[in-house]
Amino acid sequence: MMPAHISEKLRIHFEIEIDAPPEKVWSKLASQAGMNEWFSKRLTFEPRVGGKFHMEVRDPDEGEFTFFGEVVTVEPNRELAFTWSEHEKGKEPWPVSTLVSFKLKPTARGTLVSLTHTGFEALESGLARREYEGHIVGWERAEPLQELKAAVEAAG
């Protein structure tokens, strides 16, 4: 997973090339069953504009989190985006949402997939920087693009 974060803009960005055409990547990216294979088994995902995104995470070191939002972009074989808010158990949920976007671009070998997480600047300044940095660690630890690549390429 190639990171290309922009710290001053609080923009998280990763890219990976998958050896499969965009249609095969899309089938794993934009469906409940597909997402359960690589993103989370504790996920509710409705792959339509206005659809629900809801994920439960339990980390023995970090605690319990709920991530939730709404699907805002569905462009088959090109882009999937949803809002992303966090509620850490025992704390107040975020007052505003951020945005997670997956973009697919055909390449000679298959598909370049980018994951971009933006909108942290809408949070209160101290929270914005802390959540931006925490989410870099979280995305790196979860390795979603590597997991997506493995799921797509294993499906053949």
Summary of the structure (lengths in Angstrom):
residues: 156
radius of gyration: 15.1
end to end distance: 20.4
largest distance: 48.0
contacts: 464
relative contact order: 0.22
helix: 33%
strand: 40%
